[in-house]
Amino acid sequence: MTALRRRQAIRDAARIWRHGLDAMDRMTVADAARACHQPGGPSLADLEQRITEDRAARRSPADRRTAA
């Protein structure tokens, strides 16, 4: 694979990953937790807590100031 094709493949993969993250962020916390849940994995309550914490950590400082 040429360097140019490799860079394009990496960009395409990153774009797909970002679209998936954006789709998860548009879901409610409960829906996102259900979409991620796998038998034998973390409980739904644990996933909801982790998703809520992740979303809060990714909010920009300006968003945090206006939400207060």
Backbone torsions as a table, in degrees:
resi	resn	phi	psi	omega
1	MET	NA	131.9	179.3
2	THR	-72.3	161.3	-179.6
3	ALA	-60.8	-38.6	-179.7
4	LEU	-65.8	-44.2	178.3
5	ARG	-65.4	-36.9	178.7
6	ARG	-64.8	-45.3	178.5
7	ARG	-61.0	-41.5	179.2
8	GLN	-64.9	-40.7	178.7
9	ALA	-63.4	-40.0	178.2
10	ILE	-65.4	-43.7	178.0
11	ARG	-61.4	-43.0	179.6
12	ASP	-63.0	-42.9	178.9
13	ALA	-63.7	-41.7	178.8
14	ALA	-63.9	-39.3	179.0
15	ARG	-64.0	-44.2	178.8
16	ILE	-62.7	-44.0	179.0
17	TRP	-59.9	-45.3	-178.3
18	ARG	-63.9	-40.3	178.1
19	HIS	-62.1	-38.9	177.0
20	GLY	-63.9	-42.4	177.9
21	LEU	-63.8	-43.3	179.0
22	ASP	-61.6	-40.0	178.9
23	ALA	-63.8	-41.4	178.7
24	MET	-64.8	-37.3	-179.8
25	ASP	-68.9	-24.3	177.9
26	ARG	-79.0	-16.5	178.8
27	MET	-79.7	156.7	170.5
28	THR	-67.4	162.4	179.3
29	VAL	-59.3	-43.5	-178.7
30	ALA	-63.8	-42.5	179.1
31	ASP	-65.6	-41.0	178.7
32	ALA	-64.0	-39.9	178.6
33	ALA	-64.0	-43.1	178.5
34	ARG	-64.2	-36.3	179.4
35	ALA	-67.2	-30.0	-178.1
36	CYS	-90.8	-18.7	-171.8
37	HIS	-65.5	135.8	175.1
38	GLN	-131.3	140.3	177.6
39	PRO	-55.9	136.6	-179.3
40	GLY	85.4	-6.8	179.7
41	GLY	-95.4	-164.0	178.7
42	PRO	-59.3	152.1	178.8
43	SER	-68.3	163.0	176.7
44	LEU	-59.6	-40.9	179.7
45	ALA	-62.0	-41.5	179.0
46	ASP	-65.2	-43.6	178.4
47	LEU	-62.4	-42.7	178.3
48	GLU	-59.9	-42.1	179.3
49	GLN	-64.2	-45.3	-179.7
50	ARG	-63.4	-41.7	179.6
51	ILE	-65.2	-43.1	178.7
52	THR	-61.4	-44.7	179.2
53	GLU	-64.7	-40.9	179.5
54	ASP	-62.9	-45.0	-179.5
55	ARG	-63.9	-40.5	179.3
56	ALA	-65.0	-39.4	-178.6
57	ALA	-69.0	-29.5	-178.2
58	ARG	-87.4	-9.0	177.5
59	ARG	-66.8	143.7	179.9
60	SER	-72.1	156.0	177.9
61	PRO	-56.3	-35.1	178.8
62	ALA	-64.9	-40.0	177.7
63	ASP	-63.1	-40.7	-178.5
64	ARG	-65.3	-35.5	179.7
65	ARG	-68.7	-40.1	-177.2
66	THR	-76.8	-22.6	179.8
67	ALA	-77.7	-20.6	-176.5
68	ALA	-75.2	NA	NA
